Amino acid sequence: MRANRQHGAALLTAMLTVTLVATFAAAALWQQWRSVEIEAAERSRTQMQWVLNGALDWARLILQEDGRNSQVDHLSEPWALPLQEARLSSFLAVDKSNTQDALDAFLSGQISDQQGLLNVRNLVLEGKPNPSSVLAFGRLFAMLNLPKSQLSLLVDRLIAADSASAKPNTGNNSSETTESAATAPFKPYRLEHLHWLGLPTATVRALTPYATLLPAPTPLNLNTASAEVLSAAVPDMDRARAQQWVAGRATAHFKTVADAFKTGGVRESGTGAAEAKDFSVNSRYFAVRGRLRLGDSSVQEVSLVERVSPTVKVIWRQRESVTAPLVGSLQ
């Protein structure tokens, strides 16, 4: 009996030992697998960032060369041509002896003129509403069936945000100054930030294809604006005339604002006439979007760049959802 009990205890001990060894081995294997996956993900992220950096540098070079060769920006120039999804695996640092496991990388992108959109920054100049821009946005709001009260709110809150950000910190702790700073909205820097000023998300989404928010007031580029934007920005310009204008522009772009006004029959004098200072045929601000697909992973970045001859500098750069369109305004 005692021998049987000893035999059973030995068997149980052996089974426990095997179980512990198997558990430790599985844990060690999982830790090793996890380390390999983390390393692979980090390598993939580094490769993606490297390619996107190169894509941004390529876009800056295109814009820089374009600025040197031409003083007019239009949609037939090289920068306006989208980069369709192209295979870039041969440019990645992959092991040449292990080509079967090499992931294919695909890059696509687009440079879009942000001055072909209505600039929200134009609504307020020197702390006061800008009448011509307010009228343009009023026509846009009407076209989109958005309440005019939201435009009034936007202008008022922009003035408040600009005023609060412009006040120097003098150390004055008066209750009036403290209350004003506490209630003033944050100054927006991207179109999606307009909800800081009280605009509903649906309104911001509706404005996105036609408006942008740039660091400074800008004229509208008549060579790149869409028919919807032109009908909102140009006085007495309906959608039909704007579409005809865009169709004719595709054949021969405008070399001067005066040339554009003449072609479109735009009034330059009288009440409610177009003001030449509000328009241009060239641009400084561009959006550069790049999308990289590497294996099962995808990443997309958007950058705002400013071209000040002879350089093109990056204002800001940000990741965005891969479902976002490659063209359009900056959200």
Rosetta silent file (secondary structure, phi, psi, omega in degrees, C-alpha in Angstrom):
SEQUENCE: MRANRQHGAALLTAMLTVTLVATFAAAALWQQWRSVEIEAAERSRTQMQWVLNGALDWARLILQEDGRNSQVDHLSEPWALPLQEARLSSFLAVDKSNTQDALDAFLSGQISDQQGLLNVRNLVLEGKPNPSSVLAFGRLFAMLNLPKSQLSLLVDRLIAADSASAKPNTGNNSSETTESAATAPFKPYRLEHLHWLGLPTATVRALTPYATLLPAPTPLNLNTASAEVLSAAVPDMDRARAQQWVAGRATAHFKTVADAFKTGGVRESGTGAAEAKDFSVNSRYFAVRGRLRLGDSSVQEVSLVERVSPTVKVIWRQRESVTAPLVGSLQ
SCORE:     score description
SCORE:     0.000 S_00000001
   1 L     0.000  -45.951  179.825    0.000    0.000    0.000 S_00000001
   2 H   -63.004  -38.202 -179.714    2.798    2.387    0.977 S_00000001
   3 H   -64.441  -37.827  179.310    4.643    1.545   -2.251 S_00000001
   4 H   -66.582  -40.284  179.170    1.542    2.369   -4.304 S_00000001
   5 H   -64.881  -40.033  178.875    1.141    5.705   -2.541 S_00000001
   6 H   -64.974  -39.026  178.419    4.801    6.544   -3.177 S_00000001
   7 H   -64.505  -41.358  178.954    4.423    5.576   -6.831 S_00000001
   8 H   -65.901  -39.773  178.872    1.321    7.788   -7.196 S_00000001
   9 H   -65.366  -40.114  178.758    3.078   10.761   -5.541 S_00000001
  10 H   -64.692  -40.608  178.269    6.040   10.360   -7.849 S_00000001
  11 H   -64.140  -42.820  178.938    3.754   10.238  -10.875 S_00000001
  12 H   -63.832  -41.461  177.860    1.893   13.341   -9.701 S_00000001
  13 H   -61.894  -40.826  179.116    5.170   15.154   -9.103 S_00000001
  14 H   -63.941  -41.135 -179.640    6.360   14.219  -12.595 S_00000001
  15 H   -66.151  -41.323  177.757    3.138   15.464  -14.147 S_00000001
  16 H   -63.222  -39.635  179.026    3.363   18.747  -12.243 S_00000001
  17 H   -62.832  -44.816  178.434    6.968   19.141  -13.343 S_00000001
  18 H   -61.874  -41.582  179.729    6.054   18.549  -16.987 S_00000001
  19 H   -62.458  -44.729  179.320    3.170   21.042  -16.686 S_00000001
  20 H   -63.744  -43.221  179.063    5.434   23.700  -15.182 S_00000001
  21 H   -62.077  -43.238  179.446    8.109   23.163  -17.842 S_00000001
  22 H   -64.253  -39.577  179.188    5.493   23.369  -20.609 S_00000001
  23 H   -64.250  -46.790  178.954    4.030   26.547  -19.072 S_00000001
  24 H   -62.740  -39.293  179.631    7.442   28.210  -18.792 S_00000001
  25 H   -65.753  -40.656  178.571    8.319   27.159  -22.330 S_00000001
  26 H   -65.652  -40.775  179.053    5.040   28.563  -23.694 S_00000001
  27 H   -63.987  -42.425  178.736    5.561   31.817  -21.806 S_00000001
  28 H   -64.633  -39.716  178.884    9.097   32.133  -23.135 S_00000001
  29 H   -65.024  -40.790  179.576    7.899   31.383  -26.671 S_00000001
  30 H   -65.435  -41.340  178.422    5.128   34.004  -26.364 S_00000001
  31 H   -62.621  -40.193  178.929    7.587   36.605  -25.079 S_00000001
  32 H   -66.329  -43.436  178.943    9.911   35.876  -27.980 S_00000001
  33 H   -62.190  -41.922 -179.716    7.038   36.085  -30.492 S_00000001
  34 H   -63.116  -42.005  179.027    5.878   39.360  -28.925 S_00000001
  35 H   -63.095  -40.430  178.838    9.378   40.837  -29.170 S_00000001
  36 H   -64.556  -42.238 -179.375    9.623   39.828  -32.828 S_00000001
  37 H   -65.598  -41.377  178.605    6.218   41.385  -33.590 S_00000001
  38 H   -63.233  -42.716  179.373    7.123   44.638  -31.811 S_00000001
  39 H   -64.485  -40.461  179.235   10.406   44.808  -33.684 S_00000001
  40 H   -66.064  -40.902  178.921    8.652   44.140  -37.000 S_00000001
  41 H   -64.837  -41.091  179.301    6.025   46.812  -36.270 S_00000001
  42 H   -66.067  -39.939  178.134    8.701   49.339  -35.336 S_00000001
  43 H   -64.928  -41.328  178.266   10.660   48.534  -38.477 S_00000001
  44 H   -64.006  -41.858  179.500    7.503   48.916  -40.565 S_00000001
  45 H   -63.515  -41.150  179.837    6.693   52.246  -38.880 S_00000001
  46 H   -64.802  -41.945  178.668   10.221   53.516  -39.505 S_00000001
  47 H   -63.188  -43.015  179.032   10.061   52.492  -43.160 S_00000001
  48 H   -60.984  -45.930 -178.805    6.687   54.207  -43.566 S_00000001
  49 H   -63.450  -38.705  179.087    7.939   57.416  -41.987 S_00000001
  50 H   -62.472  -44.874 -179.244   11.032   57.362  -44.163 S_00000001
  51 H   -67.446  -42.065  179.061    8.981   57.021  -47.351 S_00000001
  52 H   -65.848  -35.912  174.211    6.497   59.720  -46.289 S_00000001
  53 H   -60.574  -43.343  178.304    9.381   62.061  -45.463 S_00000001
  54 H   -64.496  -37.688  179.338   10.717   61.466  -48.948 S_00000001
  55 H   -65.622  -39.689  178.478    7.286   62.082  -50.466 S_00000001
  56 H   -66.166  -41.506  177.976    6.990   65.415  -48.651 S_00000001
  57 H   -63.297  -37.782  177.790   10.473   66.444  -49.796 S_00000001
  58 H   -62.970  -43.705  179.909    9.513   65.503  -53.356 S_00000001
  59 H   -63.930  -40.824  178.969    6.384   67.681  -53.149 S_00000001
  60 H   -63.460  -39.037  178.750    8.376   70.605  -51.779 S_00000001
  61 H   -65.028  -41.943  178.846   10.873   70.262  -54.633 S_00000001
  62 H   -59.870  -46.745 -179.086    8.065   70.235  -57.217 S_00000001
  63 H   -67.057  -36.942  179.735    6.541   73.404  -55.734 S_00000001
  64 H   -65.291  -45.388  179.410    9.921   75.079  -55.442 S_00000001
  65 H   -65.918  -37.591  178.866   10.789   74.432  -59.082 S_00000001
  66 H   -63.709  -40.253  178.852    7.335   75.562  -60.159 S_00000001
  67 H   -64.510  -31.908  179.230    7.781   78.834  -58.271 S_00000001
  68 H   -73.470  -32.741 -172.431   11.070   79.462  -60.025 S_00000001
  69 H   -94.986  -16.907 -175.710    9.687   78.812  -63.490 S_00000001
  70 L  -150.497  146.020  176.435    6.276   80.472  -63.303 S_00000001
  71 L  -102.603    6.838 -179.899    4.475   83.251  -61.446 S_00000001
  72 L  -123.955  135.860  178.572    1.055   81.766  -62.217 S_00000001
  73 L  -114.022  126.984  179.625   -0.450   78.667  -60.587 S_00000001
  74 L  -146.091  173.604 -170.642   -3.098   76.629  -62.403 S_00000001
  75 L   -82.297    3.350  176.106   -4.385   73.075  -62.543 S_00000001
  76 L  -100.155    3.574 -179.628   -2.391   72.049  -65.628 S_00000001
  77 L   -82.828  160.767 -177.653    0.955   72.353  -63.848 S_00000001
  78 H   -57.169  -36.507 -177.458    2.948   69.308  -62.666 S_00000001
  79 H   -63.867  -25.958 -176.442    2.202   69.911  -58.972 S_00000001
  80 H   -83.218   -8.336 -179.963   -1.550   69.544  -59.620 S_00000001
  81 L   -81.747  123.695 -178.734   -1.226   66.062  -61.114 S_00000001
  82 L   -69.671  148.456  174.133   -2.066   63.392  -58.515 S_00000001
  83 E   -91.785  107.322  178.013    0.373   60.587  -57.840 S_00000001
  84 E   -68.278  158.883 -176.455   -1.547   57.374  -58.400 S_00000001
  85 E   -56.176  119.867 -175.584   -0.721   54.426  -56.184 S_00000001
  86 E  -125.439  144.493 -178.914    2.745   53.297  -57.228 S_00000001
  87 E   -75.875  130.711 -179.206    4.859   50.365  -56.099 S_00000001
  88 L  -126.152   17.121 -176.590    7.900   51.387  -54.066 S_00000001
  89 H   -59.517  -33.374 -177.396    9.105   48.049  -52.708 S_00000001
  90 H   -67.184  -17.472 -178.735   12.351   48.274  -54.650 S_00000001
  91 H   -94.523   -7.310 -179.387   13.261   51.437  -52.717 S_00000001
  92 L   -83.493  155.448 -178.906   12.764   49.926  -49.268 S_00000001
  93 L   -82.945   78.489  179.022   15.624   48.499  -47.231 S_00000001
  94 L  -108.996  158.331 -179.300   14.681   44.837  -47.576 S_00000001
  95 L   -73.817  117.133 -177.291   16.931   41.824  -47.505 S_00000001
  96 H   -64.015  -23.721 -179.044   17.797   40.967  -51.114 S_00000001
  97 H   -85.636   -1.177 -177.425   18.284   37.316  -50.168 S_00000001
  98 H  -132.617   52.397 -173.574   14.745   37.039  -48.797 S_00000001
  99 H   -68.802  -21.975 -178.970   12.651   38.529  -51.569 S_00000001
 100 H   -67.771  -29.491 -178.461    9.754   36.118  -51.024 S_00000001
 101 H   -97.311    2.123 -177.660    8.963   37.710  -47.655 S_00000001
 102 L   -72.363  130.730  179.755    9.500   41.305  -48.780 S_00000001
 103 L   -80.684  143.178  176.522    6.422   43.444  -48.336 S_00000001
 104 L   -85.620  134.180  177.856    5.202   45.573  -51.201 S_00000001
 105 E  -111.302  137.800 -178.691    4.905   49.270  -50.466 S_00000001
 106 E  -129.241  130.945 -177.932    2.547   51.510  -52.410 S_00000001
 107 E  -118.829  137.061  172.539    2.572   55.307  -52.315 S_00000001
 108 E  -139.528  159.362 -177.748   -0.072   57.734  -53.522 S_00000001
 109 E  -173.213  175.220 -177.840   -0.505   61.437  -52.966 S_00000001
 110 E  -158.688  139.197  170.185   -1.784   64.808  -54.064 S_00000001
 111 E  -104.918  127.147 -179.861   -0.785   68.456  -53.826 S_00000001
 112 E  -125.431  141.791 -179.419   -3.790   70.779  -53.583 S_00000001
 113 E   -79.948  116.973 -179.833   -3.911   74.558  -53.702 S_00000001
 114 H   -79.342  -13.667  176.292   -5.403   75.875  -50.470 S_00000001
 115 H   -88.095    6.567  169.573   -5.913   79.315  -51.978 S_00000001
 116 H   -91.157    8.918  179.631   -8.474   77.812  -54.315 S_00000001
 117 L  -122.925  160.376  176.164  -10.781   77.693  -51.263 S_00000001
 118 E   -72.622  126.929 -176.927  -12.460   80.384  -49.178 S_00000001
 119 E   -91.591  118.007  179.563  -10.138   81.262  -46.320 S_00000001
 120 H   -59.873  -30.345 -179.440  -11.909   81.591  -42.961 S_00000001
 121 H   -62.465  -22.519 -179.946   -9.069   83.841  -41.821 S_00000001
 122 H   -71.953  -14.885 -175.979  -10.295   86.473  -44.313 S_00000001
 123 H   -64.501  -28.290 -176.864  -13.500   86.990  -42.314 S_00000001
 124 E  -128.809  124.591  176.376  -11.732   89.217  -39.783 S_00000001
 125 E  -125.528  124.915  178.966   -9.101   91.833  -40.590 S_00000001
 126 L    53.999   40.580  175.253   -7.509   93.959  -37.882 S_00000001
 127 L    79.033    7.535 -179.129  -10.143   92.936  -35.374 S_00000001
 128 E  -130.332  153.212  177.412  -13.119   93.871  -37.573 S_00000001
 129 E   -61.919  139.676  177.639  -15.355   91.939  -39.975 S_00000001
 130 L   -93.749  108.527 -171.059  -14.155   92.001  -43.574 S_00000001
 131 H   -55.327  -45.775 -176.844  -17.265   92.941  -45.614 S_00000001
 132 H   -64.845  -38.910  179.566  -16.284   91.262  -48.902 S_00000001
 133 H   -72.024  -37.944  177.496  -15.344   87.991  -47.189 S_00000001
 134 H   -62.022  -40.629  177.179  -18.479   88.029  -45.030 S_00000001
 135 H   -64.369  -41.323  179.816  -20.583   88.409  -48.183 S_00000001
 136 H   -62.882  -46.670  178.686  -18.698   85.544  -49.871 S_00000001
 137 H   -68.004  -30.654  175.794  -19.212   83.232  -46.912 S_00000001
 138 H   -62.301  -41.780  176.950  -22.831   84.373  -46.706 S_00000001
 139 H   -67.083  -36.237  177.770  -23.394   83.165  -50.267 S_00000001
 140 H   -66.153  -44.706  178.038  -21.608   79.906  -49.434 S_00000001
 141 H   -60.030  -40.107  178.648  -23.765   79.374  -46.338 S_00000001
 142 H   -65.757  -40.461  179.790  -26.874   80.022  -48.434 S_00000001
 143 H   -63.322  -35.078 -178.378  -25.700   77.558  -51.100 S_00000001
 144 L   -91.792    3.800 -178.781  -25.163   74.898  -48.400 S_00000001
 145 L    57.985   42.077  177.287  -28.454   75.719  -46.629 S_00000001
 146 L  -100.717  144.860 -178.389  -26.622   76.639  -43.436 S_00000001
 147 L   -62.747  135.572  177.674  -28.120   79.141  -40.967 S_00000001
 148 H   -64.779  -26.587  179.141  -26.824   82.704  -41.339 S_00000001
 149 H   -61.519  -30.035  178.638  -26.783   82.943  -37.556 S_00000001
 150 H   -70.479  -32.867  176.430  -23.890   80.471  -37.545 S_00000001
 151 H   -68.118  -41.987  177.369  -21.880   82.772  -39.816 S_00000001
 152 H   -61.939  -41.588  177.230  -22.522   85.700  -37.470 S_00000001
 153 H   -61.974  -42.848 -179.274  -21.447   83.526  -34.552 S_00000001
 154 H   -60.534  -45.741 -178.965  -18.295   82.498  -36.426 S_00000001
 155 H   -64.043  -46.397 -178.767  -17.300   86.109  -37.130 S_00000001
 156 H   -61.672  -42.812 -177.794  -17.977   87.234  -33.545 S_00000001
 157 H   -73.338  -30.170  174.476  -16.045   84.348  -32.037 S_00000001
 158 H   -65.246  -42.169  178.059  -13.133   84.846  -34.432 S_00000001
 159 H   -61.880  -43.026  179.755  -12.882   88.458  -33.334 S_00000001
 160 H   -64.899  -41.676 -179.618  -12.949   87.387  -29.686 S_00000001
 161 H   -66.718  -42.479  178.229  -10.307   84.694  -30.235 S_00000001
 162 H   -64.300  -40.666 -179.113   -8.011   87.051  -32.145 S_00000001
 163 H   -64.601  -42.359 -179.152   -8.425   89.738  -29.493 S_00000001
 164 H   -66.895  -40.023 -178.440   -7.616   87.340  -26.644 S_00000001
 165 H   -73.675  -22.224 -178.150   -4.535   85.917  -28.399 S_00000001
 166 H   -86.543  -16.233 -178.399   -3.248   89.407  -29.257 S_00000001
 167 L   -71.725  126.130  178.382   -3.393   90.738  -25.687 S_00000001
 168 L   -73.545  152.539  177.566    0.072   90.776  -24.086 S_00000001
 169 L   -85.897   98.057 -175.853    0.533   89.273  -20.651 S_00000001
 170 L   -95.646   -0.444 -179.096    1.248   92.368  -18.559 S_00000001
 171 L    83.399    4.932  178.286    0.705   90.730  -15.205 S_00000001
 172 L   -74.556  120.746 -175.737   -2.485   92.726  -14.614 S_00000001
 173 L  -104.138   28.627  179.448   -4.751   90.561  -12.476 S_00000001
 174 L   -63.342  151.053 -177.341   -7.887   92.701  -12.708 S_00000001
 175 H   -63.881  -33.782 -179.676  -11.155   90.786  -12.587 S_00000001
 176 H   -65.206  -44.111  179.673  -12.203   92.175  -15.996 S_00000001
 177 H   -65.754  -41.718 -179.252   -9.045   90.906  -17.707 S_00000001
 178 H   -64.404  -41.914  179.764   -9.283   87.510  -16.004 S_00000001
 179 H   -66.311  -41.280  179.497  -12.925   87.073  -16.978 S_00000001
 180 H   -62.030  -43.304  179.670  -12.269   88.065  -20.585 S_00000001
 181 H   -66.830  -32.689 -176.988   -9.405   85.568  -20.889 S_00000001
 182 H   -74.211  -32.672 -176.629  -11.488   82.834  -19.299 S_00000001
 183 H   -93.743  -15.822 -178.417  -14.460   83.237  -21.628 S_00000001
 184 L   -68.253  139.488  178.491  -12.571   83.887  -24.887 S_00000001
 185 L   -74.172  159.398  174.554  -12.468   80.911  -27.277 S_00000001
 186 L   -68.841  144.195  178.139   -9.243   79.275  -28.353 S_00000001
 187 L   -74.270  123.016 -177.806   -7.876   80.604  -31.624 S_00000001
 188 L   -77.202  151.411  178.470   -8.418   77.934  -34.311 S_00000001
 189 L  -125.210  -11.257  175.151   -5.598   76.831  -36.605 S_00000001
 190 L  -136.139  160.043 -176.270   -7.365   74.226  -38.725 S_00000001
 191 H   -60.246  -37.309 -179.197  -10.837   74.069  -40.198 S_00000001
 192 H   -66.094  -17.253  179.047  -11.848   71.248  -37.865 S_00000001
 193 H   -77.462   -4.354 -177.532  -11.062   73.545  -34.930 S_00000001
 194 H   -64.529  -17.292  175.749  -14.043   75.756  -35.783 S_00000001
 195 H   -68.643  -17.948  173.090  -16.116   73.753  -33.328 S_00000001
 196 H   -62.232  -27.181 -177.324  -14.052   75.569  -30.672 S_00000001
 197 H   -92.056    2.013  176.641  -15.977   78.663  -31.763 S_00000001
 198 L   102.633    1.854  178.090  -19.340   76.974  -31.378 S_00000001
 199 L   -74.928  136.776  176.654  -19.990   75.743  -34.919 S_00000001
 200 L   -63.863  153.129  179.122  -21.718   72.338  -35.083 S_00000001
 201 H   -59.416  -36.907 -179.692  -19.711   69.429  -36.471 S_00000001
 202 H   -63.525  -36.756  178.554  -22.209   69.068  -39.327 S_00000001
 203 H   -67.544  -44.222  178.639  -21.564   72.676  -40.389 S_00000001
 204 H   -61.707  -40.597  179.558  -17.800   72.206  -40.337 S_00000001
 205 H   -65.371  -38.060  179.424  -18.182   69.035  -42.388 S_00000001
 206 H   -68.197  -33.182 -179.296  -20.360   70.851  -44.946 S_00000001
 207 H   -76.961  -21.884 -170.445  -17.792   73.651  -45.285 S_00000001
 208 L   -52.595  -43.130 -178.871  -14.829   71.303  -45.714 S_00000001
 209 L   -70.964  -13.517 -171.629  -14.909   70.947  -49.544 S_00000001
 210 L  -122.027   -8.377 -175.099  -15.110   74.697  -50.056 S_00000001
 211 E  -133.777  161.664  176.987  -13.261   76.388  -47.200 S_00000001
 212 E  -147.651  171.659  177.561   -9.940   76.293  -45.404 S_00000001
 213 L  -132.189  107.597 -175.403   -8.221   78.007  -42.499 S_00000001
 214 L  -106.105  164.923 -176.367   -4.773   79.372  -43.276 S_00000001
 215 L   -65.126  -20.588 -176.207   -2.262   81.195  -41.047 S_00000001
 216 L  -146.285  159.312  174.849   -2.911   84.543  -42.753 S_00000001
 217 L   -60.189  143.081 -176.367   -5.516   86.236  -44.979 S_00000001
 218 L  -141.678  150.167  171.810   -5.098   85.243  -48.616 S_00000001
 219 L   -77.153  158.974  179.010   -6.610   86.124  -52.009 S_00000001
 220 E   -86.343  129.015  178.330   -8.586   83.489  -53.901 S_00000001
 221 E   -79.415  112.569 -177.286   -6.756   81.892  -56.816 S_00000001
 222 L   -70.993  -14.438  179.089   -9.105   82.195  -59.795 S_00000001
 223 L   -84.636  -17.434 -174.127   -7.163   79.482  -61.654 S_00000001
 224 L  -122.994  -10.249 -179.358   -7.779   76.759  -59.065 S_00000001
 225 L   -70.410  145.228  178.775  -11.092   77.596  -57.357 S_00000001
 226 L   -77.842  169.601  179.974  -14.044   75.331  -58.065 S_00000001
 227 H   -62.097  -37.373  179.786  -17.294   76.550  -59.610 S_00000001
 228 H   -65.212  -43.110  179.975  -18.989   76.455  -56.200 S_00000001
 229 H   -67.529  -40.325  179.452  -16.262   78.566  -54.601 S_00000001
 230 H   -63.857  -41.623 -179.361  -16.251   81.028  -57.513 S_00000001
 231 H   -66.423  -25.985  177.051  -20.013   81.495  -57.356 S_00000001
 232 H   -83.278  -36.895 -172.587  -19.682   82.304  -53.658 S_00000001
 233 H   -85.785  -33.677 -175.467  -16.616   84.548  -53.892 S_00000001
 234 L   -94.648  121.758  179.348  -17.318   86.547  -57.069 S_00000001
 235 L   -58.819  142.792  177.109  -20.248   88.988  -56.849 S_00000001
 236 L    63.517   19.122 -179.978  -23.093   88.405  -59.335 S_00000001
 237 L  -104.527  110.917  178.124  -21.567   85.046  -60.348 S_00000001
 238 L   -88.645  173.854 -175.247  -24.128   82.225  -60.464 S_00000001
 239 H   -62.709  -39.632 -177.464  -23.296   78.529  -60.647 S_00000001
 240 H   -63.251  -47.104  178.461  -23.932   78.255  -64.394 S_00000001
 241 H   -64.390  -38.141  179.292  -21.566   81.109  -65.250 S_00000001
 242 H   -64.117  -39.978  178.515  -18.997   79.781  -62.815 S_00000001
 243 H   -66.104  -37.938  176.245  -19.076   76.357  -64.456 S_00000001
 244 H   -65.474  -38.016  178.576  -18.610   77.942  -67.884 S_00000001
 245 H   -62.257  -45.576 -179.854  -15.714   79.938  -66.467 S_00000001
 246 H   -64.534  -40.850  179.411  -14.076   76.787  -65.104 S_00000001
 247 H   -63.251  -42.943  178.427  -14.571   74.949  -68.421 S_00000001
 248 H   -68.635  -33.150  179.501  -12.950   77.787  -70.363 S_00000001
 249 H   -64.616  -29.233 -179.300  -10.141   78.032  -67.805 S_00000001
 250 H   -66.537  -27.564  179.091   -9.180   74.422  -68.483 S_00000001
 251 H   -82.624  -42.683 -179.837   -8.277   75.364  -72.057 S_00000001
 252 L  -144.161  111.229 -178.083   -6.410   78.577  -71.264 S_00000001
 253 L   -70.653  161.868 -178.846   -5.588   79.548  -67.700 S_00000001
 254 L   -82.874  132.059  179.685   -5.753   83.148  -66.522 S_00000001
 255 L   -92.190  -23.479  176.850   -2.459   85.015  -66.531 S_00000001
 256 L  -142.280  162.388  176.494   -3.718   88.036  -64.596 S_00000001
 257 H   -65.456  -39.320  178.641   -6.723   88.898  -62.448 S_00000001
 258 H   -60.757  -39.583  177.672   -7.752   91.505  -65.013 S_00000001
 259 H   -62.871  -41.707  179.428   -7.674   88.825  -67.710 S_00000001
 260 H   -65.574  -44.940  179.583   -9.890   86.597  -65.571 S_00000001
 261 H   -60.968  -41.782 -179.808  -12.377   89.385  -64.852 S_00000001
 262 H   -64.742  -42.467 -179.576  -12.588   90.256  -68.533 S_00000001
 263 H   -65.094  -39.714 -177.474  -13.154   86.644  -69.545 S_00000001
 264 H   -89.233   -1.295 -179.330  -15.825   86.134  -66.929 S_00000001
 265 L    64.451   39.191 -177.200  -17.519   89.491  -67.422 S_00000001
 266 L   -85.792  132.760  177.871  -16.956   90.436  -63.780 S_00000001
 267 L   -73.110  135.606  178.658  -17.838   93.976  -62.702 S_00000001
 268 L  -113.117    2.459  179.223  -14.931   95.922  -61.218 S_00000001
 269 L  -144.263  158.110 -179.156  -16.782   99.103  -60.341 S_00000001
 270 L    98.803  172.124 -179.198  -20.041  100.086  -58.730 S_00000001
 271 L   -64.505  129.897  178.724  -21.849   98.901  -55.626 S_00000001
 272 L    74.511   15.747 -179.831  -21.116   95.273  -54.806 S_00000001
 273 L   -77.246  161.074  178.831  -18.444   94.942  -57.501 S_00000001
 274 L   -71.873  143.285  177.628  -15.525   92.544  -57.229 S_00000001
 275 L  -105.834  124.278 -175.234  -12.340   93.888  -55.681 S_00000001
 276 H   -58.654  -30.651 -177.780   -9.142   92.830  -57.444 S_00000001
 277 H   -65.652  -18.930 -178.717   -7.244   92.646  -54.138 S_00000001
 278 H   -84.854   -2.626 -174.608   -9.421   89.712  -53.065 S_00000001
 279 E  -132.664  162.199  179.244   -8.261   87.567  -55.993 S_00000001
 280 E  -155.846  176.245  173.911   -5.043   86.316  -57.559 S_00000001
 281 L  -123.333   13.589  176.144   -3.699   83.890  -60.147 S_00000001
 282 L  -140.719  170.003 -172.665   -0.943   82.460  -57.944 S_00000001
 283 L  -141.428  155.684  176.069   -0.708   80.837  -54.523 S_00000001
 284 L  -111.462  -33.418 -172.013    1.515   80.520  -51.475 S_00000001
 285 E  -106.205  131.835  179.739   -0.204   77.812  -49.423 S_00000001
 286 E  -135.358  149.934  172.956   -0.554   74.192  -50.492 S_00000001
 287 E  -103.295  133.601  178.145   -1.670   70.983  -48.827 S_00000001
 288 E  -116.818  116.875  177.985    0.466   67.890  -49.385 S_00000001
 289 E  -114.531  135.044  177.362   -1.182   64.557  -48.666 S_00000001
 290 E  -132.846  136.608  178.621    0.624   61.254  -48.862 S_00000001
 291 E  -124.869  127.512 -179.217   -0.735   57.762  -48.297 S_00000001
 292 E  -119.985  130.019  176.354    1.524   54.732  -47.862 S_00000001
 293 E  -115.784  118.159 -178.415    0.353   51.137  -47.864 S_00000001
 294 E  -126.572  106.008 -175.852    2.886   48.628  -46.586 S_00000001
 295 L    64.947 -125.704  178.925    1.633   45.073  -46.328 S_00000001
 296 L   -92.250    0.793 -176.818   -1.572   45.135  -44.287 S_00000001
 297 E  -105.921  145.578  176.777   -0.809   48.549  -42.772 S_00000001
 298 E  -135.836  146.089  177.750   -1.669   51.963  -44.167 S_00000001
 299 E  -144.256  143.609 -179.906   -0.795   55.443  -42.988 S_00000001
 300 E  -133.687  139.038  178.862   -1.701   58.882  -44.332 S_00000001
 301 E  -127.903  149.091  174.334   -0.239   62.283  -43.538 S_00000001
 302 E  -126.857  138.233  179.981   -1.262   65.811  -44.441 S_00000001
 303 E  -131.911  142.096  171.261    1.062   68.801  -44.386 S_00000001
 304 E  -102.270  124.257 -179.491    0.489   72.489  -44.915 S_00000001
 305 E  -120.787  149.883  177.560    3.387   74.120  -46.729 S_00000001
 306 E  -119.742  128.409  179.434    4.055   77.744  -47.575 S_00000001
 307 E   -99.107  110.668  174.354    6.020   78.714  -50.652 S_00000001
 308 E  -122.302  102.223 -172.335    8.043   81.855  -50.142 S_00000001
 309 L   -48.860  132.512    8.579   10.510   82.026  -53.007 S_00000001
 310 L  -101.371   18.212 -175.287   12.969   80.429  -53.159 S_00000001
 311 E  -115.776  160.675  173.426   12.007   78.041  -50.329 S_00000001
 312 E  -126.206  113.138 -175.846    9.011   75.913  -49.397 S_00000001
 313 E  -108.871  150.305  179.535    8.610   75.492  -45.648 S_00000001
 314 E   -86.896  123.595  177.588    6.360   73.154  -43.680 S_00000001
 315 E   -81.019  -49.612  173.061    3.858   75.000  -41.453 S_00000001
 316 E  -156.149  163.661 -175.985    2.530   71.874  -39.780 S_00000001
 317 E  -144.753  135.947 -174.201    2.311   68.161  -40.378 S_00000001
 318 E  -153.566  144.082  172.306   -0.178   65.671  -39.010 S_00000001
 319 E   -72.967  149.445  175.324   -1.369   62.094  -39.364 S_00000001
 320 E  -142.980  170.584 -178.218   -4.975   61.629  -40.455 S_00000001
 321 L   -61.272  140.531 -179.934   -7.422   58.832  -41.074 S_00000001
 322 L   -70.000  -10.909  177.721   -6.594   56.698  -44.113 S_00000001
 323 L   -86.151   -8.155 -179.916  -10.240   57.080  -45.158 S_00000001
 324 L   -69.739  144.536  179.340   -9.814   60.850  -45.620 S_00000001
 325 L   -66.773  152.197 -179.462   -9.749   62.009  -49.255 S_00000001
 326 L   -81.101   -9.469  178.402   -6.401   62.890  -50.764 S_00000001
 327 L  -123.741  161.180  177.855   -7.753   66.163  -52.170 S_00000001
 328 L   121.089 -165.342 -177.143   -9.684   69.007  -50.613 S_00000001
 329 L   -84.996  169.669  177.544   -9.250   71.397  -47.759 S_00000001
 330 L   -83.083  123.388  179.663   -7.301   70.954  -44.587 S_00000001
 331 L   -93.411    0.000    0.000   -9.452   69.616  -41.817 S_00000001
